[in-house]
Amino acid sequence: MSQASLSGMPDVHKAAPESLLVTLTPWEYAAEPGMMIRGWRSRPSGKPILHFMHGNGFCGLTYEPLLRLLAEHYDLFLSDAQGHGDSDAGGSFRGWNATAETAYAAWRHFRADYGAVPALGMGHSFGGVLTTLIAAAHQDAFDQVVALDPVYFTPTMLRALTAYRWLRLRAPNPLAARAENRRDGWDDIAAAREYFEGRGMLKGWRADALDAYIQHALQESEQGLTLKCPPRLEAAVFATFPDRLWPAIKHVRQPMAIIYGESSYPFVVKSAQRAASVNRRVRLQSLPGGHCFMQEDPDAAFAHILALAASAEG
């Protein structure tokens, strides 16, 4: 590992850049013929590099308030999954494991540009699971892992979902059903903001985090604004699950931290605790807030991420 540290500069109070996008450049990678995945990355500066993956229905830049703070300490590599952000939606969802492998292939393609600096893999929710799958399968991917409220399905949940799959039945899934029927059109930004503010998973978000979602997860259309992530694809992610999840969690060899919201889904809290019991490298941290605690209070999330990264180095 190089002499640079994963936590970068120790002063967590240093002012963040006013605009994250001015420091980033777009990238793309061919996931398969006719389908590109895309994202944003920093120009190499010699700082440690942070690879970030988003939650289902979001994109990397949705987390701009948190990432602006982290950009003072890390170069950023934001990887948007199939159909999220500016990545092509393609046909059917390729699956959790294939999505993780594609993200790793893209990361490997660009990783050398940053030289021999430490790499931190981080992801939220769906992205936390993908980051875990990458870390378990590819020891060279990251030096540390931070999973933010990862949706690790419990073994009981996975057994039930597997049984439904064997029987070729569709498991009852309220999240998938809601995603399929999600509204996908607004006249303008004001209408979109009025609709999303205080609604569903976005409830309690700080104003600038909601602004980032509206700016980066929506796109202009003839009717006004639509979601970048097609509801059918968001529903497909919710309706499926990763293969060999718990063997992967057990197999992570890098120092790993899981930060979960104290008011998150009960299964997320339960599975985070189980992950720490099956892998001694896993450290747990809870923060006030729900599943998207880092959007509710980006400053608190930032401070804890930095502290956990620094403690793992010691």
VOBA-1610 file (N, C-alpha, C; in pm, whole numbers, padded with zeros to 5 digits, always signed):
BEGIN
Met+00085-00119+00000Met+00000+00000+00000Met+00089+00124+00000Ser+00048+00229-00068Ser+00128+00350-00076Ser+00127+00423+00057Gln+00209+00528+00065Gln+00217+00604+00189Gln+00094+00691+00211Ala+00015+00718+00107Ala-00108+00794+00126Ala-00202+00715+00215Ser-00281+00785+00296Ser-00373+00716+00386Ser-00513+00715+00328Leu-00591+00616+00367Leu-00728+00606+00317Leu-00814+00721+00365Ser-00785+00778+00477Ser-00868+00887+00528Ser-00822+01022+00477Gly-00709+01027+00406Gly-00665+01152+00349Gly-00630+01253+00457Met-00663+01379+00433Met-00631+01485+00528Met-00718+01473+00652Pro-00663+01498+00769Pro-00738+01475+00892Pro-00840+01583+00925Asp-00831+01704+00865Asp-00919+01814+00903Asp-01056+01798+00840Val-01153+01744+00915Val-01286+01718+00860Val-01366+01846+00844His-01316+01960+00893His-01391+02084+00886His-01349+02169+00766Lys-01255+02122+00687Lys-01212+02200+00571Lys-01329+02217+00474Ala-01343+02337+00418Ala-01458+02367+00333Ala-01458+02280+00208Ala-01575+02229+00172Ala-01589+02147+00053Ala-01604+02236-00069Pro-01572+02185-00189Pro-01592+02264-00310Pro-01739+02300-00327Glu-01765+02416-00388Glu-01903+02458-00406Glu-01978+02366-00501Ser-01913+02321-00606Ser-01978+02235-00704Ser-01893+02111-00725Leu-01954+01994-00708Leu-01880+01870-00727Leu-01852+01844-00875Leu-01949+01875-00961Leu-01936+01839-01102Leu-01817+01905-01170Val-01777+02024-01124Val-01665+02091-01190Val-01535+02015-01168Thr-01533+01925-01071Thr-01411+01848-01043Thr-01414+01709-01106Leu-01525+01673-01171Leu-01542+01538-01223Leu-01550+01536-01374Thr-01514+01422-01431Thr-01530+01400-01574Thr-01612+01273-01596Pro-01691+01267-01704Pro-01771+01147-01729Pro-01685+01034-01784Trp-01728+00911-01756Trp-01663+00793-01814Trp-01770+00696-01862Glu-01732+00604-01948Glu-01824+00500-01992Glu-01747+00373-02020Tyr-01817+00261-02012Tyr-01755+00129-02030Tyr-01860+00036-02090Ala-01820-00043-02188Ala-01913-00134-02256Ala-01938-00257-02169Ala-02058-00265-02110Ala-02094-00380-02028Ala-02116-00502-02114Glu-02173-00481-02229Glu-02197-00585-02329Glu-02225-00511-02459Pro-02224-00580-02573Pro-02252-00510-02699Pro-02385-00436-02693Gly-02380-00308-02721Gly-02502-00229-02724Gly-02546-00173-02591Met-02469-00197-02484Met-02507-00141-02354Met-02385-00086-02282Met-02389+00044-02256Met-02280+00112-02186Met-02323+00144-02044Ile-02231+00125-01951Ile-02252+00181-01817Ile-02164+00305-01806Arg-02211+00398-01725Arg-02143+00527-01719Arg-02132+00575-01575Gly-02056+00679-01558Gly-02042+00739-01427Gly-01956+00863-01435Trp-01905+00903-01320Trp-01822+01023-01309Trp-01698+00990-01227Arg-01590+01058-01257Arg-01468+01033-01181Arg-01384+01160-01171Ser-01304+01164-01065Ser-01210+01274-01047Ser-01091+01259-01140Arg-01031+01370-01172Arg-00900+01365-01236Arg-00800+01321-01129Pro-00710+01229-01161Pro-00617+01179-01059Pro-00536+01291-00995Ser-00534+01293-00863Ser-00462+01399-00791Ser-00357+01344-00696Gly-00354+01212-00680Gly-00264+01151-00582Gly-00329+01121-00449Lys-00454+01167-00431Lys-00527+01132-00309Lys-00573+00987-00317Pro-00609+00926-00205Pro-00675+00795-00210Pro-00799+00803-00298Ile-00841+00690-00350Ile-00954+00685-00443Ile-01072+00615-00378Leu-01190+00674-00392Leu-01313+00618-00336Leu-01403+00574-00450His-01433+00445-00454His-01526+00388-00553His-01663+00381-00487Phe-01763+00446-00550Phe-01894+00457-00486Phe-02004+00401-00576Met-02095+00323-00514Met-02211+00271-00584Met-02338+00307-00506His-02440+00344-00579His-02563+00404-00528His-02669+00300-00491Gly-02777+00349-00432Gly-02893+00266-00404Gly-02983+00251-00526Asn-03074+00157-00519Asn-03167+00129-00629Asn-03255+00251-00657Gly-03264+00288-00786Gly-03344+00402-00827Gly-03272+00535-00818Phe-03153+00537-00760Phe-03076+00661-00747Phe-02964+00661-00851Cys-02863+00742-00830Cys-02739+00740-00907Cys-02632+00800-00818Gly-02507+00792-00860Gly-02400+00838-00774Gly-02414+00983-00730Leu-02450+01070-00824Leu-02458+01212-00794Leu-02576+01249-00706Thr-02668+01156-00683Thr-02775+01180-00586Thr-02717+01210-00448Tyr-02598+01159-00422Tyr-02534+01173-00291Tyr-02436+01291-00290Glu-02459+01389-00374Glu-02364+01499-00390Glu-02328+01569-00259Pro-02422+01596-00167Pro-02380+01663-00043Pro-02274+01585+00036Leu-02289+01454+00045Leu-02189+01371+00112Leu-02061+01364+00030Leu-02074+01345-00100Leu-01957+01328-00185Leu-01874+01456-00195Arg-01939+01572-00188Arg-01864+01698-00188Arg-01766+01702-00070Leu-01812+01655+00045Leu-01724+01652+00162Leu-01612+01550+00145Leu-01648+01432+00096Leu-01548+01327+00077Leu-01445+01364-00029Ala-01484+01447-00126Ala-01394+01485-00235Ala-01275+01567-00186Glu-01284+01623-00066Glu-01169+01693-00009Glu-01060+01595+00035His-01097+01470+00053His-01005+01370+00107His-00977+01256+00010Tyr-01060+01242-00091Tyr-01049+01132-00186Tyr-01071+01182-00329Asp-01005+01118-00423Asp-01054+01121-00560Asp-01177+01030-00564Leu-01270+01061-00653Leu-01396+00987-00658Leu-01410+00911-00788Phe-01468+00791-00778Phe-01507+00713-00895Phe-01650+00667-00869Leu-01746+00731-00936Leu-01888+00702-00916Leu-01935+00611-01028Ser-01984+00495-00991Ser-02024+00393-01087Ser-02175+00375-01084Asp-02242+00408-01195Asp-02387+00395-01203Asp-02425+00264-01270Ala-02509+00187-01204Ala-02549+00055-01253Ala-02643+00068-01372Gln-02668-00043-01435Gln-02759-00052-01550Gln-02887+00027-01525Gly-02917+00120-01617Gly-03042+00195-01610Gly-03046+00305-01507His-02938+00328-01437His-02931+00434-01336His-02839+00545-01385Gly-02867+00668-01346Gly-02786+00778-01394Gly-02791+00783-01546Asp-02674+00791-01608Asp-02667+00795-01754Asp-02633+00660-01816Ser-02631+00554-01737Ser-02605+00420-01790Ser-02724+00369-01870Asp-02696+00295-01976Asp-02803+00241-02059Asp-02889+00144-01979Ala-03020+00148-02005Ala-03112+00057-01937Ala-03109-00082-01998Gly-03089-00090-02130Gly-03089-00220-02196Gly-03224-00288-02184Gly-03221-00420-02189Gly-03345-00498-02179Gly-03377-00530-02035Ser-03378-00660-02004Ser-03409-00702-01867Ser-03290-00678-01775Phe-03317-00670-01646Phe-03213-00651-01547Phe-03116-00769-01550Arg-02987-00741-01550Arg-02885-00844-01567Arg-02857-00922-01439Gly-02911-00877-01328Gly-02891-00948-01201Gly-02787-00881-01114Trp-02798-00905-00984Trp-02708-00842-00887Trp-02562-00884-00910Asn-02538-01012-00925Asn-02400-01060-00937Asn-02336-01014-01067Ala-02411-01021-01177Ala-02358-00973-01304Ala-02333-00823-01300Thr-02420-00750-01233Thr-02401-00605-01219Thr-02274-00574-01141Ala-02249-00651-01036Ala-02127-00633-00958Ala-02003-00662-01043Glu-02008-00768-01121Glu-01893-00804-01205Glu-01867-00698-01311Thr-01973-00642-01368Thr-01957-00536-01467Thr-01894-00412-01403Ala-01941-00378-01283Ala-01883-00262-01213Ala-01735-00285-01184Tyr-01700-00408-01145Tyr-01560-00437-01119Tyr-01477-00425-01247Ala-01530-00475-01358Ala-01458-00467-01485Ala-01431-00322-01523Ala-01531-00236-01504Ala-01513-00094-01534Ala-01409-00032-01440Trp-01417-00066-01314Trp-01322-00015-01214Trp-01180-00059-01248Arg-01164-00183-01284Arg-01031-00235-01319Arg-00977-00162-01442His-01066-00128-01535His-01025-00060-01658His-00965+00077-01628Phe-01019+00148-01530Phe-00974+00284-01500Phe-00881+00293-01380Arg-00870+00187-01301Arg-00800+00193-01173Arg-00655+00238-01188Ala-00585+00192-01291Ala-00443+00222-01305Ala-00417+00371-01324Asp-00516+00445-01370Asp-00498+00590-01389Asp-00464+00660-01258Tyr-00502+00599-01146Tyr-00485+00665-01016Tyr-00358+00622-00945Gly-00283+00530-01005Gly-00157+00491-00946Gly-00174+00408-00820Ala-00064+00394-00745Ala-00061+00305-00628Ala-00111+00376-00503Val-00233+00429-00511Val-00294+00491-00392Val-00395+00393-00334Pro-00424+00404-00205Pro-00525+00316-00145Pro-00663+00341-00205Ala-00744+00236-00207Ala-00879+00243-00262Ala-00981+00203-00157Leu-01082+00285-00142Leu-01193+00257-00051Leu-01317+00227-00133Gly-01376+00110-00114Gly-01501+00076-00180Gly-01618+00109-00090Met-01713+00188-00141Met-01826+00228-00059Met-01953+00224-00142Gly-02063+00184-00078Gly-02191+00181-00147Gly-02305+00188-00049His-02419+00234-00099His-02539+00246-00018His-02645+00148-00066Ser-02707+00077+00027Ser-02822-00009-00002Ser-02785-00114-00107Phe-02851-00113-00222Phe-02816-00198-00336Phe-02667-00187-00367Gly-02616-00064-00367Gly-02474-00043-00395Gly-02383-00097-00287Gly-02431-00103-00163Gly-02353-00164-00057Gly-02337-00314-00077Val-02443-00378-00126Val-02436-00521-00158Val-02341-00543-00275Leu-02353-00463-00380Leu-02266-00478-00496Leu-02120-00460-00457Thr-02092-00361-00374Thr-01955-00337-00329Thr-01902-00456-00250Thr-01987-00516-00168Thr-01949-00635-00091Thr-01918-00751-00184Leu-02002-00773-00285Leu-01979-00881-00380Leu-01846-00862-00454Ile-01818-00737-00493Ile-01691-00709-00561Ile-01573-00738-00469Ala-01581-00688-00346Ala-01470-00706-00252Ala-01443-00853-00224Ala-01549-00932-00213Ala-01533-01074-00183Ala-01472-01150-00299Ala-01512-01115-00420Ala-01466-01188-00538Ala-01330-01141-00588His-01292-01019-00555His-01170-00959-00611His-01094-00887-00500Gln-00996-00955-00444Gln-00922-00898-00332Gln-00843-00773-00372Asp-00818-00757-00503Asp-00741-00643-00549Asp-00827-00518-00569Ala-00957-00530-00553Ala-01045-00417-00586Ala-01030-00301-00489Phe-01032-00331-00359Phe-01033-00226-00257Phe-00940-00264-00142Asp-00892-00162-00072Asp-00815-00184+00050Asp-00905-00182+00173Gln-01018-00116+00162Gln-01118-00111+00268Gln-01256-00109+00205Val-01357-00142+00284Val-01496-00138+00239Val-01580-00067+00346Val-01668+00022+00301Val-01768+00082+00389Val-01904+00062+00322Ala-01992-00011+00387Ala-02126-00036+00335Ala-02225+00047+00416Leu-02301+00130+00347Leu-02398+00219+00411Leu-02537+00158+00401Asp-02589+00112+00513Asp-02721+00049+00520Asp-02741-00052+00407Pro-02649-00148+00394Pro-02660-00245+00285Pro-02781-00336+00304Val-02848-00367+00195Val-02968-00451+00203Val-02926-00598+00192Tyr-02855-00646+00293Tyr-02820-00787+00300Tyr-02947-00865+00338Phe-02998-00941+00245Phe-03114-01024+00275Phe-03076-01126+00382Thr-03160-01146+00480Thr-03132-01246+00582Thr-03142-01385+00520Pro-03077-01487+00580Pro-03089-01623+00525Pro-03234-01669+00512Thr-03318-01633+00607Thr-03460-01671+00598Thr-03525-01610+00475Met-03499-01482+00452Met-03554-01416+00333Met-03504-01483+00206Leu-03376-01515+00203Leu-03318-01575+00082Leu-03376-01713+00055Arg-03399-01791+00160Arg-03460-01923+00140Arg-03600-01910+00081Ala-03676-01815+00132Ala-03811-01795+00080Ala-03808-01748-00065Leu-03721-01654-00097Leu-03712-01603-00233Leu-03664-01711-00329Thr-03571-01794-00283Thr-03523-01904-00367Thr-03634-02004-00395Ala-03715-02033-00295Ala-03828-02125-00315Ala-03925-02070-00418Tyr-03955-01943-00410Tyr-04044-01882-00510Tyr-03983-01893-00649Arg-03852-01872-00659Arg-03787-01879-00789Arg-03792-02021-00844Trp-03768-02120-00760Trp-03775-02259-00805Trp-03915-02294-00855Leu-04015-02241-00787Leu-04154-02269-00825Leu-04203-02181-00939Arg-04115-02094-00987Arg-04150-02000-01094Arg-04269-01912-01056Leu-04271-01875-00929Leu-04375-01786-00878Leu-04312-01652-00841Arg-04393-01551-00841Arg-04346-01419-00803Arg-04371-01397-00655Ala-04265-01372-00581Ala-04279-01351-00437Ala-04349-01219-00408Pro-04433-01215-00305Pro-04494-01087-00265Pro-04385-00987-00230Asn-04390-00870-00291Asn-04283-00772-00271Asn-04339-00631-00283Pro-04374-00570-00171Pro-04434-00436-00175Pro-04343-00331-00241Leu-04211-00341-00218Leu-04119-00244-00277Leu-04120-00253-00429Ala-04119-00377-00482Ala-04123-00395-00627Ala-04255-00346-00684Ala-04364-00376-00614Ala-04496-00333-00661Ala-04506-00182-00666Arg-04455-00116-00563Arg-04460+00031-00561Arg-04373+00089-00672Ala-04256+00028-00695Ala-04168+00079-00800Ala-04232+00065-00938Glu-04298-00048-00963Glu-04362-00070-01093Glu-04468+00035-01121Asn-04536+00079-01018Asn-04646+00174-01033Asn-04603+00317-01001Arg-04474+00340-00994Arg-04424+00472-00957Arg-04459+00576-01064Arg-04496+00692-01018Arg-04519+00803-01111Arg-04390+00836-01184Asp-04400+00866-01312Asp-04281+00886-01394Asp-04294+01009-01483Gly-04352+01116-01432Gly-04362+01237-01511Gly-04407+01356-01429Trp-04341+01469-01451Trp-04374+01594-01382Trp-04357+01709-01481Asp-04435+01812-01462Asp-04431+01925-01556Asp-04300+02001-01549Asp-04248+02017-01429Asp-04126+02097-01412Asp-04061+02063-01278Ile-03950+02131-01250Ile-03876+02103-01127Ile-03959+02133-01003Ala-04036+02240-01008Ala-04118+02276-00892Ala-04220+02167-00862Ala-04281+02112-00966Ala-04379+02004-00947Ala-04312+01878-00893Ala-04192+01849-00944Ala-04119+01732-00896Ala-04081+01749-00749Arg-04033+01866-00714Arg-03995+01890-00574Arg-04116+01877-00482Glu-04228+01934-00522Glu-04348+01926-00440Glu-04391+01781-00421Tyr-04375+01700-00527Tyr-04415+01559-00520Tyr-04322+01480-00428Phe-04192+01498-00442Phe-04097+01413-00370Phe-04072+01455-00226Glu-04087+01582-00195Glu-04052+01630-00062Glu-04136+01561+00045Gly-04068+01492+00135Gly-04136+01424+00244Gly-04203+01294+00206Arg-04176+01243+00085Arg-04245+01123+00035Arg-04154+01001+00041Gly-04208+00891+00090Gly-04143+00760+00082Gly-04001+00760+00133Met-03911+00703+00054Met-03772+00689+00094Met-03700+00823+00102Leu-03757+00927+00042Leu-03694+01059+00043Leu-03738+01143+00163Lys-03822+01088+00246Lys-03871+01160+00363Lys-03756+01191+00458Gly-03748+01316+00501Gly-03645+01355+00595Gly-03512+01395+00533Trp-03501+01390+00400Trp-03376+01427+00336Trp-03349+01576+00354Arg-03223+01610+00367Arg-03185+01750+00370Arg-03215+01814+00235Ala-03241+01944+00234Ala-03285+02011+00112Ala-03186+01994-00003Asp-03056+02003+00026Asp-02960+01991-00084Asp-02949+01848-00135Ala-02979+01750-00052Ala-02981+01611-00099Ala-03100+01588-00191Leu-03216+01643-00155Leu-03332+01634-00242Leu-03306+01707-00373Asp-03241+01822-00367Asp-03205+01894-00489Asp-03117+01807-00579Ala-03021+01736-00518Ala-02930+01651-00596Ala-03006+01538-00664Tyr-03104+01480-00594Tyr-03186+01375-00655Tyr-03263+01430-00775Ile-03327+01543-00757Ile-03406+01601-00866Ile-03317+01639-00984Gln-03199+01690-00955Gln-03109+01733-01061Gln-03048+01616-01137His-03013+01509-01066His-02932+01404-01128His-03007+01273-01156Ala-03118+01246-01087Ala-03191+01122-01109Ala-03312+01141-01199Leu-03339+01266-01237Leu-03445+01297-01332Leu-03384+01355-01459Gln-03459+01348-01568Gln-03411+01402-01695Gln-03525+01473-01768Glu-03487+01564-01856Glu-03587+01637-01933Glu-03649+01546-02038Ser-03777+01569-02064Ser-03849+01496-02168Ser-03947+01592-02234Glu-04018+01543-02336Glu-04115+01628-02403Glu-04226+01670-02309Gln-04255+01586-02209Gln-04362+01615-02114Gln-04314+01699-01995Gly-04184+01717-01982Gly-04128+01791-01870Gly-04009+01718-01811Leu-04033+01639-01706Leu-03928+01562-01641Leu-03973+01418-01623Thr-03880+01323-01640Thr-03907+01182-01613Thr-03791+01125-01533Leu-03814+01009-01472Leu-03709+00940-01400Leu-03605+00885-01497Lys-03477+00896-01462Lys-03374+00832-01544Lys-03381+00681-01533Cys-03405+00631-01413Cys-03415+00486-01393Cys-03558+00442-01423Pro-03579+00361-01528Pro-03715+00318-01560Pro-03778+00242-01443Pro-03902+00271-01409Pro-03966+00199-01298Pro-03960+00048-01312Arg-03967-00004-01435Arg-03962-00149-01455Arg-03828-00205-01407Leu-03721-00128-01428Leu-03588-00176-01388Leu-03569-00165-01237Glu-03616-00056-01179Glu-03611-00043-01033Glu-03688-00157-00968Ala-03805-00189-01024Ala-03887-00299-00971Ala-03814-00432-00985Ala-03745-00452-01097Ala-03673-00578-01119Ala-03561-00596-01018Val-03494-00489-00980Val-03390-00499-00877Val-03453-00540-00744Phe-03563-00475-00708Phe-03631-00509-00583Phe-03684-00653-00584Ala-03721-00703-00701Ala-03785-00834-00711Ala-03685-00949-00719Thr-03556-00919-00727Thr-03454-01022-00739Thr-03359-01014-00620Phe-03259-01100-00620Phe-03167-01106-00507Phe-03033-01162-00553Pro-02925-01133-00479Pro-02794-01182-00518Pro-02777-01330-00483Asp-02700-01399-00563Asp-02665-01538-00535Asp-02545-01542-00440Arg-02544-01640-00351Arg-02432-01667-00260Arg-02390-01541-00183Leu-02490-01471-00131Leu-02462-01347-00059Leu-02383-01370+00069Trp-02429-01462+00154Trp-02362-01479+00283Trp-02224-01541+00271Pro-02201-01636+00179Pro-02062-01677+00157Pro-01973-01560+00115Ala-02028-01467+00036Ala-01950-01350-00004Ala-01917-01263+00116Ile-02016-01237+00202Ile-01992-01155+00321Ile-01884-01219+00408Lys-01891-01349+00425Lys-01790-01420+00506Lys-01652-01412+00442His-01647-01401+00308His-01521-01410+00235His-01450-01276+00222Val-01512-01166+00260Val-01445-01036+00250Val-01323-01037+00342Arg-01207-01007+00287Arg-01082-01011+00364Arg-01031-00871+00399Gln-01086-00770+00338Gln-01044-00634+00367Gln-01111-00584+00495Pro-01051-00488+00565Pro-01124-00424+00675Pro-01255-00368+00622Met-01363-00391+00695Met-01495-00354+00645Met-01577-00293+00758Ala-01644-00184+00726Ala-01735-00120+00821Ala-01874-00117+00761Ile-01973-00143+00844Ile-02113-00129+00806Ile-02173-00020+00894Ile-02226+00083+00829Ile-02296+00189+00902Ile-02443+00178+00866Tyr-02528+00165+00967Tyr-02671+00151+00939Tyr-02751+00254+01017Gly-02867+00286+00964Gly-02955+00382+01030Gly-03032+00318+01144Glu-03040+00386+01254Glu-03109+00331+01371Glu-03257+00305+01344Ser-03315+00378+01248Ser-03456+00360+01214Ser-03475+00294+01079Ser-03372+00225+01030Ser-03380+00159+00900Ser-03471+00037+00907Tyr-03483-00032+00795Tyr-03563-00154+00791Tyr-03509-00254+00894Pro-03595-00321+00966Pro-03548-00416+01068Pro-03454-00523+01011Phe-03480-00570+00889Phe-03394-00676+00835Phe-03254-00623+00807Val-03241-00493+00775Val-03108-00436+00750Val-03027-00435+00879Val-03089-00394+00988Val-03021-00391+01117Val-02982-00533+01159Lys-03075-00626+01144Lys-03050-00765+01183Lys-02937-00826+01100Ser-02939-00802+00970Ser-02837-00863+00883Ser-02701-00797+00903Ala-02698-00668+00936Ala-02570-00603+00966Ala-02506-00666+01089Gln-02587-00692+01189Gln-02536-00756+01311Gln-02490-00898+01282Arg-02561-00966+01195Arg-02520-01102+01159Arg-02389-01099+01081Ala-02373-01001+00994Ala-02249-00990+00916Ala-02129-00976+01009Ala-02144-00898+01115Ala-02034-00882+01210Ala-02005-01010+01287Ser-02107-01094+01302Ser-02087-01219+01375Ser-02021-01327+01290Val-02035-01318+01157Val-01978-01421+01070Val-01845-01378+01009Asn-01810-01250+01023Asn-01684-01202+00967Asn-01621-01106+01068Arg-01511-01148+01127Arg-01449-01070+01235Arg-01390-00939+01184Arg-01377-00923+01053Arg-01323-00798+00997Arg-01428-00687+00990Val-01552-00722+01014Val-01662-00625+01003Val-01680-00549+01133Arg-01682-00417+01123Arg-01713-00330+01236Arg-01848-00264+01210Leu-01926-00245+01315Leu-02059-00187+01303Leu-02064-00048+01363Gln-02143+00037+01299Gln-02169+00171+01351Gln-02313+00206+01318Ser-02389+00250+01415Ser-02525+00296+01388Ser-02530+00448+01401Leu-02614+00510+01319Leu-02633+00654+01321Leu-02782+00686+01326Pro-02820+00797+01384Pro-02960+00837+01380Pro-03007+00851+01235Gly-03131+00809+01211Gly-03186+00821+01077Gly-03234+00688+01024Gly-03287+00693+00904Gly-03343+00575+00841Gly-03251+00514+00738His-03311+00450+00638His-03232+00380+00537His-03140+00475+00462Cys-03181+00599+00445Cys-03100+00699+00374Cys-03044+00801+00472Phe-02990+00753+00583Phe-02939+00844+00686Phe-02835+00941+00631Met-02757+00897+00531Met-02652+00983+00477Met-02709+01098+00393Gln-02835+01087+00354Gln-02903+01196+00284Gln-02976+01287+00384Glu-03007+01233+00499Glu-03071+01311+00604Glu-02970+01401+00674Asp-02851+01348+00698Asp-02745+01424+00765Asp-02611+01387+00703Pro-02579+01444+00586Pro-02452+01411+00520Pro-02329+01442+00605Asp-02336+01546+00686Asp-02218+01584+00766Asp-02184+01478+00870Ala-02286+01425+00937Ala-02261+01321+01036Ala-02209+01194+00969Ala-02268+01157+00856Ala-02221+01039+00784Ala-02076+01056+00742Phe-02043+01172+00690Phe-01906+01202+00647Phe-01807+01186+00763Ala-01838+01244+00876Ala-01747+01238+00991Ala-01723+01094+01035His-01828+01012+01036His-01813+00873+01079His-01739+00790+00975Ile-01765+00815+00847Ile-01692+00742+00742Ile-01543+00770+00754Leu-01508+00897+00770Leu-01367+00934+00781Leu-01302+00871+00904Ala-01374+00872+01016Ala-01319+00814+01139Ala-01301+00664+01126Leu-01397+00595+01065Leu-01386+00450+01048Leu-01271+00415+00954Ala-01255+00493+00847Ala-01144+00467+00755Ala-01011+00485+00826Ala-01001+00589+00906Ala-00876+00614+00978Ala-00847+00506+01081Ser-00950+00459+01150Ser-00929+00357+01253Ser-00887+00224+01192Ala-00935+00195+01072Ala-00896+00070+01006Ala-00749+00072+00967Glu-00697+00190+00935Glu-00556+00201+00900Glu-00466+00175+01020Gly-00516+00215+01137Gly-00433+00197+01258Gly-00429+00054+01303
//
